Amino acid sequence: MSSLDVVRGRIFIFGDNIDTDQIYPGRYLELTEPGDIATHVMEGADASFPSKVKVGDIIVAGKNFGCGSSREHAVITLQAAGIKAVVAKSFARIFYRNAINRGLCVIEVQGLDLSKIQDGLTVNIDVRNGKISFSNGYELSFVPFSEHILDILAAGGVIPLYKAKMKGEVAEGV
């Protein structure tokens, strides 16, 4: 079982329409160091979030997470802050694709009811089998990823996967 098969972490909840400028405000686009970038994660949605988040935490959100501009920095800052996964009712398509391409686990669960959970709960996500269970007993299912997407996520993104393929470290069918 790979480390991606089951993802566990403490959750932070955000509502609908969290845009990329809330995830990573555009005024910080000149920053390049991951440590500097991480200090501004989700600052536009919750100014105190950067001081609360820890490596391995998981964001749970409403509809249309990652809407707005197509900036890849939104995904980069989540990863720099140590966010392990984002679970949402829906994602903006460009954000979703950027996240998968960079190796961030993003899970769409249309039946997610945010009123049944609160910040600080722990969640277990069975990525391979499409099961989510929160520490308060709330459980959900989602459509599992294809093997190809699982391979991308396990490799840490498209670029690391294809670099490994070029070196012969990954089977050609992947």
Secondary structure, DSSP 8 states (H G I E B T S, - for coil): --TTTEEEEEEEEE-S--BHHHHS-GGGTT--SHHHHHTTTTTTT-TTHHHH--TT-EEEE-SSBTBSS--THHHHHHHHTT--EEEES-B-HHHHHHHHHHT-EEEE-TT--GGG--TT-EEEEETTTTEEEETTS-EEE-----HHHHHHHHHTSHHHHHHHHHTT-S-TT-
